[in-house]
Amino acid sequence: AGAVAVVGGGLYIPFVRGLVITGLKTVVSEAVLKKVAIQVVEKLVKSSKNKLDDIWFAQFKKNVSDS
């Protein structure tokens, strides 16, 4: 809880906020976002019992991987 308070409080200081935002932009690239999106959607699809979303997910994964 203390770490969250320090980070949250630090975001009120413009210089610290700029450093945090710049760091996040550097770490979170397009490739990382694609992998995260595929993993999240895959978990959602696996949790359902119907087969229609399996077909949709296969196409989604192909389209995201190709781009």
C-alpha positions as CSV (number, residue, x, y, z in Angstrom):
1,A,0.0,0.0,0.0
2,G,2.9,2.3,0.8
3,A,4.4,1.8,-2.7
4,V,1.1,2.6,-4.4
5,A,0.9,5.8,-2.3
6,V,4.4,6.9,-3.2
7,V,3.9,6.2,-6.9
8,G,0.4,7.9,-6.8
9,G,1.8,10.9,-4.9
10,G,4.8,11.1,-7.3
11,L,2.5,11.4,-10.3
12,Y,1.4,14.8,-9.0
13,I,4.9,16.1,-9.5
14,P,5.2,17.1,-13.2
15,F,8.8,15.9,-13.7
16,V,8.1,12.5,-12.1
17,R,4.9,12.1,-14.1
18,G,6.8,12.9,-17.3
19,L,9.4,10.2,-16.5
20,V,6.8,7.6,-15.7
21,I,4.8,8.3,-18.9
22,T,8.0,8.2,-21.0
23,G,9.0,5.0,-19.4
24,L,5.7,3.4,-20.1
25,K,5.7,4.5,-23.7
26,T,9.1,2.9,-24.1
27,V,8.2,-0.4,-22.5
28,V,4.8,-0.8,-24.1
29,S,5.5,-1.2,-27.8
30,E,3.1,-2.3,-30.5
31,A,4.4,-5.9,-30.4
32,V,3.8,-6.1,-26.7
33,L,0.3,-4.8,-27.0
34,K,-0.5,-7.3,-29.7
35,K,0.7,-10.2,-27.5
36,V,-1.2,-8.9,-24.5
37,A,-4.4,-8.5,-26.6
38,I,-4.1,-12.0,-28.0
39,Q,-3.6,-13.5,-24.6
40,V,-6.5,-11.7,-23.0
41,V,-8.9,-12.6,-25.9
42,E,-7.7,-16.2,-25.9
43,K,-8.5,-16.6,-22.2
44,L,-12.0,-15.1,-22.8
45,V,-12.6,-17.4,-25.7
46,K,-11.4,-20.5,-23.8
47,S,-13.8,-19.7,-21.0
48,S,-16.8,-20.0,-23.2
49,K,-18.3,-23.2,-24.4
50,N,-19.5,-22.3,-27.9
51,K,-17.5,-22.9,-31.0
52,L,-18.4,-19.7,-32.9
53,D,-16.0,-17.6,-30.9
54,D,-13.2,-20.1,-31.6
55,I,-13.6,-19.4,-35.3
56,W,-13.6,-15.7,-34.7
57,F,-10.5,-15.9,-32.5
58,A,-8.6,-17.8,-35.1
59,Q,-9.3,-15.1,-37.6
60,F,-8.5,-12.4,-35.1
61,K,-5.2,-13.9,-34.2
62,K,-4.3,-14.3,-37.9
63,N,-5.2,-10.7,-38.6
64,V,-3.3,-9.3,-35.6
65,S,-0.2,-11.4,-36.2
66,D,-0.1,-10.4,-39.9
67,S,-0.2,-6.7,-39.2
